[in-house]
Amino acid sequence: MLMVLIIIPLTAYGLELERIKTYFLDGDYKSAIMEGEKLMAQAEGPADLDELYYILGVSYLKDGNYLRASDIFEIILNELKDSSFKFEARLGLGDAYYLMGNYPKAEAHYREIIDKNRDSRMLGMVYYRLGQCGYKIGNIDKAKQYMELANADSAAGNIELGSSELCPPVANYYSVQVGAFTKNNNAVRMMEKLVLKGFSAYLETNDAAGIVTYRVKVGKFSLRREAEETVDKLAQDGYPARVYP
């Protein structure tokens, strides 16, 4: 019997991957997940399959499915030996455990990044996460030490704390996202319009899977109810928005 192996052409795969990236950039993580899972099931060894896995992992993380996210990051680390996303996957795995409340295991993964990437310019945000873990575990002295290292890295210009985090939920507040752009100018224009209307708008830069986005957000609220009230006010002015933890 003649066996036919169906392989998605690289060009078609690339187009599908770009579409999934667009869903991701728009914050439509459920669509990114649905289309990403389909593509992953059909693909037969494209060179950038690890990028698809990584986008899926981050999408699951942002969608709140931390267990599935951790599974995907484990695949990148253990099965995709030549992946260029090892650092990001280890960081995502630590974030998944942090968000599941398993702070000791999160700390262990963050520590492994430090041990294996001593020359990385991205270590500042790992120190920041380790500081967060220290506070959660109750080791305040260790937390302060890590925060000092993170702040030193930020002062040196290596990172911008708060804007370069993979997982915004670590920040422990609610914000309202009004838009996400790939061009800084577009984001600035929207932010300025919101400020003129009396909203406390600001920009956050996010770099995930090699994609830089400029997110327009409003407020930092300790209560979700307050953030939802702001969503309603924005809707009245014609701005669709959503709450982010």
MIMAR-191978 format. One record per residue: residue number from 0; residue in one letter; x, y, z of N, C-alpha, C in turn. Coordinates in Angstrom, 2 decimals. Layout:
REM MIMAR-191978
R NUM A X Y Z X Y Z X Y Z
...
REM end
This chain:
REM MIMAR-191978
R 0 M 0.85 -1.19 0.00 0.00 0.00 0.00 0.88 1.24 0.00
R 1 L 0.53 2.19 -0.85 1.28 3.43 -0.92 0.87 4.33 0.22
R 2 M 1.85 4.73 1.03 1.57 5.62 2.16 1.84 7.06 1.73
R 3 V 0.89 7.92 1.98 1.03 9.33 1.61 1.25 10.15 2.86
R 4 L 2.36 10.83 2.93 2.66 11.70 4.06 2.26 13.13 3.70
R 5 I 1.32 13.66 4.44 0.85 15.02 4.17 1.63 15.99 5.03
R 6 I 2.33 16.89 4.39 3.13 17.89 5.11 2.66 19.28 4.69
R 7 I 2.42 20.12 5.68 2.05 21.50 5.36 3.25 22.19 4.72
R 8 P 3.09 22.78 3.55 4.22 23.51 2.95 4.70 24.59 3.90
R 9 L 5.98 24.85 3.87 6.55 25.83 4.80 5.88 27.18 4.66
R 10 T 5.58 27.58 3.38 4.95 28.88 3.18 3.57 28.92 3.82
R 11 A 2.80 27.83 3.66 1.47 27.78 4.27 1.59 27.76 5.78
R 12 Y 2.55 27.02 6.29 2.78 26.97 7.73 3.11 28.36 8.25
R 13 G 3.99 29.06 7.52 4.37 30.39 7.94 3.19 31.34 7.99
R 14 L 2.31 31.24 7.01 1.12 32.10 7.00 0.22 31.80 8.18
R 15 E 0.04 30.52 8.47 -0.80 30.14 9.61 -0.18 30.62 10.92
R 16 L 1.14 30.49 11.02 1.82 30.94 12.23 1.65 32.44 12.42
R 17 E 1.74 33.21 11.33 1.55 34.65 11.42 0.13 34.99 11.87
R 18 R -0.84 34.22 11.40 -2.23 34.46 11.81 -2.40 34.20 13.30
R 19 I -1.74 33.15 13.80 -1.81 32.83 15.22 -1.14 33.94 16.04
R 20 K -0.02 34.45 15.52 0.65 35.57 16.19 -0.28 36.78 16.29
R 21 T -1.06 37.01 15.23 -1.99 38.15 15.24 -3.03 37.98 16.33
R 22 Y -3.58 36.77 16.46 -4.52 36.51 17.56 -3.85 36.80 18.90
R 23 F -2.62 36.35 19.02 -1.88 36.54 20.27 -1.70 38.02 20.57
R 24 L -1.31 38.78 19.56 -1.08 40.22 19.74 -2.36 40.95 20.11
R 25 D -3.48 40.48 19.59 -4.76 41.11 19.88 -5.32 40.71 21.24
R 26 G -4.61 39.81 21.94 -5.09 39.34 23.23 -6.18 38.29 23.12
R 27 D -6.39 37.78 21.91 -7.40 36.73 21.69 -6.71 35.38 21.88
R 28 Y -6.43 35.05 23.12 -5.63 33.87 23.41 -6.37 32.57 23.11
R 29 K -7.68 32.59 23.25 -8.45 31.37 22.96 -8.35 31.00 21.48
R 30 S -8.44 32.01 20.60 -8.29 31.73 19.16 -6.87 31.31 18.84
R 31 A -5.89 31.94 19.49 -4.50 31.55 19.28 -4.30 30.09 19.68
R 32 I -4.92 29.70 20.78 -4.80 28.32 21.25 -5.47 27.36 20.29
R 33 M -6.70 27.68 19.90 -7.45 26.78 19.03 -6.74 26.57 17.69
R 34 E -6.31 27.68 17.07 -5.64 27.56 15.78 -4.24 26.97 15.94
R 35 G -3.57 27.29 17.03 -2.24 26.76 17.27 -2.25 25.26 17.47
R 36 E -3.23 24.76 18.20 -3.34 23.32 18.42 -3.61 22.59 17.11
R 37 K -4.44 23.20 16.26 -4.72 22.59 14.95 -3.45 22.50 14.12
R 38 L -2.72 23.61 14.08 -1.50 23.65 13.27 -0.46 22.68 13.81
R 39 M -0.37 22.59 15.12 0.61 21.69 15.73 0.29 20.24 15.40
R 40 A -1.01 19.91 15.34 -1.42 18.53 15.04 -1.12 18.17 13.58
R 41 Q -1.12 19.16 12.69 -0.94 18.90 11.27 0.52 19.01 10.82
R 42 A 1.29 19.83 11.52 2.65 20.12 11.07 3.55 18.89 11.19
R 43 E 4.48 18.80 10.27 5.42 17.69 10.26 6.85 18.22 10.24
R 44 G 7.29 18.73 11.36 8.69 19.08 11.52 9.19 20.35 10.88
R 45 P 8.40 21.44 10.80 8.98 22.70 10.32 10.09 23.17 11.25
R 46 A 11.01 23.91 10.71 12.17 24.33 11.49 11.77 25.18 12.69
R 47 D 10.66 25.94 12.57 10.28 26.85 13.64 9.08 26.32 14.44
R 48 L 8.95 25.00 14.53 7.87 24.43 15.31 7.98 24.84 16.77
R 49 D 9.21 25.04 17.25 9.38 25.43 18.65 8.76 26.80 18.92
R 50 E 8.73 27.67 17.91 8.10 28.98 18.09 6.59 28.82 18.29
R 51 L 5.99 27.90 17.53 4.57 27.62 17.69 4.28 27.10 19.09
R 52 Y 5.11 26.17 19.56 4.94 25.65 20.92 5.02 26.79 21.94
R 53 Y 5.99 27.68 21.75 6.17 28.75 22.72 4.96 29.70 22.74
R 54 I 4.47 30.07 21.56 3.29 30.94 21.51 2.11 30.26 22.17
R 55 L 1.96 28.96 21.95 0.88 28.22 22.61 1.05 28.23 24.13
R 56 G 2.28 28.00 24.58 2.52 27.98 26.02 2.16 29.30 26.67
R 57 V 2.60 30.41 26.06 2.29 31.73 26.61 0.80 32.02 26.53
R 58 S 0.16 31.59 25.44 -1.29 31.81 25.30 -2.06 31.06 26.39
R 59 Y -1.68 29.81 26.64 -2.33 29.07 27.73 -2.09 29.75 29.07
R 60 L -0.88 30.26 29.25 -0.54 30.95 30.50 -1.44 32.16 30.70
R 61 K -1.59 32.97 29.66 -2.38 34.18 29.76 -3.88 33.87 29.83
R 62 D -4.27 32.70 29.33 -5.67 32.30 29.38 -6.03 31.63 30.70
R 63 G -5.03 31.42 31.56 -5.30 30.87 32.88 -5.18 29.37 32.99
R 64 N -4.79 28.68 31.90 -4.62 27.23 31.96 -3.14 26.96 32.24
R 65 Y -2.75 27.11 33.51 -1.34 27.04 33.89 -0.77 25.63 33.75
R 66 L -1.62 24.62 33.97 -1.13 23.24 33.87 -0.76 22.89 32.44
R 67 R -1.63 23.24 31.50 -1.34 22.97 30.09 -0.12 23.78 29.63
R 68 A -0.03 25.01 30.11 1.13 25.85 29.78 2.42 25.18 30.25
R 69 S 2.40 24.66 31.47 3.61 24.01 32.00 3.97 22.78 31.19
R 70 D 2.96 22.04 30.72 3.23 20.86 29.89 3.96 21.25 28.60
R 71 I 3.50 22.33 27.97 4.10 22.76 26.70 5.52 23.27 26.92
R 72 F 5.72 24.03 27.97 7.08 24.51 28.25 8.02 23.35 28.54
R 73 E 7.51 22.30 29.19 8.32 21.10 29.45 8.72 20.43 28.14
R 74 I 7.80 20.41 27.18 8.10 19.81 25.88 9.24 20.55 25.20
R 75 I 9.19 21.89 25.24 10.26 22.69 24.64 11.60 22.36 25.29
R 76 L 11.59 22.26 26.61 12.83 22.04 27.35 13.39 20.63 27.19
R 77 N 12.49 19.65 27.13 12.93 18.26 27.18 12.94 17.54 25.84
R 78 E 12.10 17.99 24.89 11.98 17.26 23.63 12.51 18.03 22.43
R 79 L 12.44 19.36 22.48 12.94 20.16 21.36 14.36 20.61 21.68
R 80 K 15.28 19.71 21.49 16.65 19.89 21.98 17.34 21.12 21.40
R 81 D 17.03 21.46 20.14 17.71 22.58 19.49 16.89 23.85 19.52
R 82 S 15.87 23.89 20.36 15.00 25.07 20.40 15.77 26.32 20.81
R 83 S 15.43 27.44 20.19 16.03 28.72 20.56 15.21 29.41 21.66
R 84 F 14.21 28.70 22.17 13.33 29.29 23.19 13.52 28.65 24.56
R 85 K 14.71 28.09 24.81 14.96 27.42 26.09 14.82 28.39 27.26
R 86 F 15.46 29.55 27.15 15.40 30.53 28.22 13.96 30.94 28.50
R 87 E 13.22 31.30 27.44 11.85 31.75 27.59 10.94 30.64 28.15
R 88 A 11.20 29.40 27.70 10.39 28.28 28.18 10.63 28.03 29.67
R 89 R 11.88 28.12 30.10 12.19 27.94 31.53 11.54 29.06 32.35
R 90 L 11.58 30.27 31.81 10.93 31.39 32.49 9.42 31.17 32.56
R 91 G 8.83 30.73 31.45 7.39 30.47 31.42 7.00 29.36 32.37
R 92 L 7.86 28.34 32.48 7.57 27.24 33.39 7.57 27.73 34.84
R 93 G 8.55 28.56 35.16 8.56 29.15 36.50 7.33 29.98 36.76
R 94 D 6.91 30.76 35.76 5.72 31.59 35.90 4.47 30.74 36.11
R 95 A 4.39 29.62 35.39 3.23 28.74 35.53 3.11 28.23 36.97
R 96 Y 4.23 27.79 37.53 4.20 27.31 38.91 3.91 28.44 39.89
R 97 Y 4.45 29.63 39.60 4.17 30.78 40.46 2.66 31.04 40.49
R 98 L 2.05 31.06 39.32 0.63 31.38 39.23 -0.25 30.26 39.76
R 99 M 0.28 29.03 39.83 -0.44 27.93 40.47 -0.26 27.95 41.98
R 100 G 0.59 28.86 42.48 0.81 28.97 43.92 1.89 28.06 44.45
R 101 N 2.61 27.39 43.54 3.71 26.51 43.96 5.00 27.33 43.92
R 102 Y 5.18 28.20 44.91 6.29 29.14 44.91 7.66 28.47 45.04
R 103 P 7.81 27.41 45.85 9.12 26.75 45.91 9.56 26.18 44.56
R 104 K 8.59 25.57 43.82 8.96 25.00 42.53 9.25 26.11 41.52
R 105 A 8.48 27.19 41.58 8.76 28.34 40.72 10.15 28.87 40.99
R 106 E 10.49 29.00 42.27 11.80 29.50 42.66 12.90 28.59 42.12
R 107 A 12.68 27.29 42.15 13.69 26.35 41.66 13.96 26.54 40.17
R 108 H 12.89 26.77 39.39 13.08 26.99 37.95 13.75 28.32 37.68
R 109 Y 13.40 29.35 38.43 14.06 30.64 38.25 15.55 30.53 38.61
R 110 R 15.84 29.79 39.69 17.23 29.61 40.09 18.02 28.87 39.01
R 111 E 17.38 27.93 38.35 18.07 27.18 37.29 18.43 28.10 36.14
R 112 I 17.56 29.08 35.86 17.89 30.06 34.82 19.14 30.84 35.21
R 113 I 19.19 31.28 36.46 20.35 32.03 36.93 21.62 31.19 36.79
R 114 D 21.53 29.92 37.16 22.70 29.04 37.13 23.21 28.79 35.71
R 115 K 22.27 28.76 34.74 22.65 28.39 33.37 22.85 29.59 32.45
R 116 N 22.47 30.80 32.91 22.54 31.96 32.03 23.18 33.15 32.73
R 117 R 24.33 32.95 33.28 24.97 33.99 34.09 25.28 35.26 33.29
R 118 D 25.46 35.15 31.99 25.80 36.32 31.19 24.60 36.93 30.46
R 119 S 23.42 36.39 30.71 22.24 36.87 30.01 21.85 38.26 30.48
R 120 R 21.48 39.12 29.51 21.01 40.46 29.85 19.56 40.43 30.34
R 121 M 18.95 39.27 30.36 17.56 39.15 30.78 17.43 38.72 32.23
R 122 L 18.53 38.60 32.95 18.47 38.05 34.29 17.76 38.97 35.28
R 123 G 17.68 40.25 34.97 17.03 41.18 35.89 15.60 40.78 36.18
R 124 M 14.85 40.38 35.15 13.47 40.00 35.41 13.38 38.66 36.13
R 125 V 14.42 37.84 36.02 14.44 36.60 36.79 14.67 36.93 38.27
R 126 Y 15.59 37.85 38.54 15.78 38.30 39.92 14.49 38.88 40.49
R 127 Y 13.78 39.63 39.66 12.51 40.22 40.09 11.53 39.12 40.51
R 128 R 11.43 38.08 39.68 10.52 36.98 39.98 10.97 36.24 41.25
R 129 L 12.27 36.05 41.39 12.77 35.40 42.61 12.43 36.23 43.84
R 130 G 12.49 37.54 43.69 12.08 38.41 44.79 10.61 38.22 45.13
R 131 Q 9.77 38.12 44.11 8.34 37.88 44.33 8.11 36.56 45.07
R 132 C 8.85 35.54 44.65 8.74 34.23 45.32 9.15 34.35 46.79
R 133 G 10.24 35.07 47.04 10.70 35.25 48.41 9.64 35.88 49.29
R 134 Y 8.96 36.90 48.78 7.89 37.53 49.55 6.74 36.55 49.80
R 135 K 6.40 35.76 48.78 5.29 34.81 48.93 5.64 33.71 49.94
R 136 I 6.88 33.24 49.90 7.30 32.17 50.81 7.48 32.70 52.23
R 137 G 7.78 34.00 52.34 8.00 34.60 53.65 9.45 34.84 53.97
R 138 N 10.32 34.63 52.99 11.75 34.87 53.18 12.03 36.31 52.73
R 139 I 11.74 37.26 53.61 11.80 38.67 53.25 13.22 39.12 52.94
R 140 D 14.19 38.66 53.72 15.58 39.07 53.48 16.05 38.66 52.09
R 141 K 15.75 37.41 51.72 16.15 36.94 50.40 15.41 37.72 49.31
R 142 A 14.14 38.00 49.55 13.34 38.75 48.58 13.96 40.12 48.33
R 143 K 14.36 40.79 49.40 14.96 42.12 49.25 16.27 42.06 48.48
R 144 Q 17.05 41.01 48.73 18.32 40.87 48.01 18.09 40.72 46.51
R 145 Y 17.11 39.90 46.16 16.82 39.71 44.74 16.26 40.98 44.12
R 146 M 15.43 41.70 44.85 14.87 42.95 44.32 15.97 43.98 44.10
R 147 E 16.96 43.99 44.97 18.09 44.91 44.78 18.86 44.57 43.51
R 148 L 19.04 43.27 43.25 19.71 42.85 42.02 18.89 43.23 40.79
R 149 A 17.57 43.06 40.90 16.69 43.41 39.79 16.72 44.91 39.52
R 150 N 16.67 45.69 40.57 16.71 47.14 40.42 18.04 47.61 39.84
R 151 A 19.12 46.96 40.25 20.44 47.30 39.71 20.50 47.02 38.22
R 152 D 19.91 45.90 37.80 19.89 45.56 36.38 19.03 46.55 35.60
R 153 S 17.93 46.97 36.23 17.06 47.96 35.59 17.78 49.29 35.44
R 154 A 18.50 49.71 36.49 19.23 50.98 36.45 20.32 50.97 35.39
R 155 A 20.86 49.77 35.13 21.92 49.64 34.12 21.36 49.64 32.70
R 156 G 20.02 49.66 32.61 19.39 49.70 31.29 19.18 48.35 30.65
R 157 N 19.41 47.28 31.40 19.24 45.94 30.82 17.78 45.53 30.73
R 158 I 16.95 45.99 31.66 15.54 45.64 31.64 14.74 46.83 32.09
R 159 E 13.44 46.78 31.82 12.50 47.76 32.33 11.49 46.99 33.15
R 160 L 11.65 47.03 34.47 10.79 46.22 35.33 9.33 46.60 35.12
R 161 G 8.49 45.56 35.07 7.07 45.80 34.92 6.61 45.75 33.47
R 162 S 7.44 46.23 32.53 7.02 46.25 31.14 7.52 45.03 30.37
R 163 S 8.56 44.36 30.90 9.14 43.25 30.16 8.79 41.90 30.78
R 164 E 7.80 41.88 31.65 7.44 40.63 32.28 6.65 39.75 31.34
R 165 L 6.92 38.48 31.39 6.18 37.54 30.57 4.76 37.40 31.05
R 166 C 4.56 37.41 32.33 3.25 37.14 32.93 2.81 38.31 33.81
R 167 P 2.01 39.22 33.30 1.55 40.35 34.09 0.87 39.98 35.41
R 168 P 0.20 38.79 35.56 -0.43 38.49 36.84 0.52 38.53 38.03
R 169 V 1.83 38.38 37.81 2.78 38.42 38.91 2.76 39.78 39.61
R 170 A 2.31 40.81 38.90 2.37 42.17 39.43 1.34 42.44 40.53
R 171 N 0.36 41.54 40.72 -0.59 41.63 41.83 -1.48 42.86 41.78
R 172 Y -1.93 43.26 40.62 -2.94 44.30 40.50 -3.73 44.06 39.21
R 173 Y -4.87 44.75 39.10 -5.69 44.65 37.90 -5.49 45.90 37.05
R 174 S -5.40 45.70 35.75 -5.35 46.83 34.84 -6.37 46.59 33.74
R 175 V -6.65 47.65 32.99 -7.62 47.57 31.90 -6.87 47.83 30.59
R 176 Q -6.87 46.85 29.70 -6.20 47.03 28.41 -7.20 47.50 27.37
R 177 V -6.83 48.57 26.69 -7.72 49.16 25.68 -7.27 48.79 24.27
R 178 G -5.97 48.57 24.08 -5.49 48.22 22.75 -4.08 47.68 22.79
R 179 A -3.70 46.98 21.72 -2.34 46.45 21.57 -1.89 46.71 20.15
R 180 F -0.69 47.28 20.01 -0.20 47.69 18.70 1.22 47.20 18.48
R 181 T 1.56 47.01 17.21 2.92 46.66 16.87 3.75 47.90 16.58
R 182 K 3.09 49.06 16.42 3.78 50.32 16.19 3.58 51.25 17.37
R 183 N 4.67 51.75 17.88 4.63 52.61 19.07 3.79 53.87 18.84
R 184 N 3.89 54.47 17.64 3.17 55.71 17.36 1.66 55.55 17.50
R 185 N 1.15 54.41 17.03 -0.28 54.17 17.13 -0.72 54.06 18.58
R 186 A 0.12 53.37 19.38 -0.20 53.22 20.80 -0.18 54.57 21.51
R 187 V 0.81 55.40 21.18 0.92 56.72 21.81 -0.29 57.58 21.48
R 188 R -0.75 57.52 20.24 -1.93 58.32 19.85 -3.15 57.92 20.65
R 189 M -3.37 56.60 20.80 -4.53 56.17 21.59 -4.38 56.59 23.04
R 190 M -3.18 56.43 23.60 -2.95 56.81 24.99 -3.26 58.30 25.20
R 191 E -2.80 59.15 24.28 -3.02 60.58 24.41 -4.51 60.92 24.36
R 192 K -5.26 60.24 23.49 -6.70 60.47 23.42 -7.38 60.11 24.73
R 193 L -6.96 59.00 25.32 -7.56 58.56 26.58 -7.22 59.53 27.72
R 194 V -6.00 60.01 27.73 -5.59 60.97 28.77 -6.43 62.24 28.66
R 195 L -6.68 62.71 27.44 -7.49 63.91 27.24 -8.92 63.70 27.72
R 196 K -9.38 62.45 27.70 -10.73 62.15 28.18 -10.77 61.91 29.69
R 197 G -9.60 62.03 30.34 -9.56 61.93 31.78 -9.18 60.57 32.34
R 198 F -8.77 59.64 31.48 -8.37 58.32 31.94 -6.87 58.31 32.25
R 199 S -6.49 57.55 33.25 -5.06 57.42 33.63 -4.39 56.38 32.74
R 200 A -4.22 56.74 31.47 -3.68 55.80 30.49 -2.16 55.81 30.50
R 201 Y -1.58 54.66 30.13 -0.13 54.53 30.05 0.20 53.39 29.09
R 202 L 1.47 53.27 28.75 1.91 52.23 27.83 2.72 51.16 28.56
R 203 E 2.57 49.92 28.10 3.44 48.83 28.54 3.99 48.16 27.29
R 204 T 5.28 47.89 27.31 5.92 47.18 26.21 6.07 45.72 26.58
R 205 N 5.67 44.84 25.67 5.77 43.41 25.94 6.53 42.74 24.80
R 206 D 7.47 41.87 25.17 8.24 41.13 24.18 8.05 39.65 24.45
R 207 A 7.28 38.99 23.59 7.03 37.55 23.75 7.15 36.87 22.39
R 208 A 7.84 35.75 22.37 8.05 34.98 21.14 8.69 35.85 20.06
R 209 G 9.52 36.81 20.49 10.19 37.68 19.53 9.29 38.76 18.95
R 210 I 8.09 38.90 19.51 7.14 39.89 19.01 7.02 41.01 20.04
R 211 V 7.30 42.24 19.62 7.19 43.38 20.52 5.85 44.06 20.30
R 212 T 5.09 44.25 21.36 3.82 44.95 21.27 3.79 46.10 22.26
R 213 Y 3.01 47.11 21.90 2.84 48.28 22.75 1.39 48.29 23.21
R 214 R 1.18 48.08 24.50 -0.16 47.93 25.03 -0.61 49.19 25.74
R 215 V -1.80 49.64 25.40 -2.37 50.82 26.03 -3.26 50.35 27.18
R 216 K -2.92 50.77 28.39 -3.66 50.34 29.56 -4.12 51.54 30.36
R 217 V -5.12 51.28 31.20 -5.66 52.32 32.08 -5.69 51.80 33.51
R 218 G -5.07 52.53 34.42 -5.18 52.25 35.84 -4.45 51.02 36.33
R 219 K -4.23 51.01 37.64 -3.72 49.85 38.37 -4.58 49.74 39.63
R 220 F -5.48 48.75 39.62 -6.51 48.64 40.65 -6.26 47.45 41.57
R 221 S -6.48 47.65 42.83 -6.33 46.55 43.78 -7.55 45.63 43.76
R 222 L -8.70 46.16 43.32 -9.94 45.37 43.27 -10.39 45.20 41.83
R 223 R -10.78 43.98 41.48 -11.27 43.73 40.12 -12.51 44.55 39.83
R 224 R -13.36 44.75 40.83 -14.59 45.52 40.65 -14.28 46.92 40.12
R 225 E -13.23 47.54 40.65 -12.85 48.88 40.20 -12.43 48.87 38.73
R 226 A -11.68 47.83 38.36 -11.25 47.71 36.96 -12.46 47.52 36.04
R 227 E -13.43 46.72 36.47 -14.61 46.47 35.65 -15.45 47.73 35.48
R 228 E -15.48 48.58 36.52 -16.19 49.85 36.41 -15.53 50.75 35.36
R 229 T -14.20 50.70 35.29 -13.47 51.48 34.28 -13.75 50.94 32.89
R 230 V -13.87 49.62 32.76 -14.23 49.02 31.46 -15.57 49.57 30.99
R 231 D -16.53 49.68 31.90 -17.86 50.20 31.55 -17.76 51.66 31.09
R 232 K -16.96 52.46 31.78 -16.80 53.87 31.40 -16.16 53.99 30.02
R 233 L -15.16 53.15 29.76 -14.49 53.17 28.46 -15.47 52.77 27.35
R 234 A -16.31 51.78 27.64 -17.29 51.33 26.65 -18.25 52.44 26.29
R 235 Q -18.62 53.25 27.27 -19.52 54.37 27.02 -18.89 55.39 26.07
R 236 D -17.56 55.48 26.08 -16.84 56.39 25.18 -16.43 55.71 23.88
R 237 G -16.88 54.48 23.69 -16.60 53.78 22.44 -15.31 53.01 22.39
R 238 Y -14.74 52.73 23.57 -13.48 51.98 23.62 -13.73 50.60 24.23
R 239 P -13.74 49.54 23.41 -13.83 48.20 23.99 -12.57 47.87 24.79
R 240 A -12.73 47.29 25.94 -11.57 47.03 26.81 -11.81 45.76 27.60
R 241 R -10.75 45.28 28.24 -10.87 44.08 29.05 -9.93 44.18 30.25
R 242 V -10.31 43.46 31.31 -9.54 43.49 32.55 -8.42 42.45 32.47
R 243 Y -7.24 42.86 32.91 -6.10 41.94 33.01 -5.64 41.90 34.45
R 244 P -5.39 40.68 34.98 -4.89 40.58 36.36 -3.43 41.04 36.44
REM end
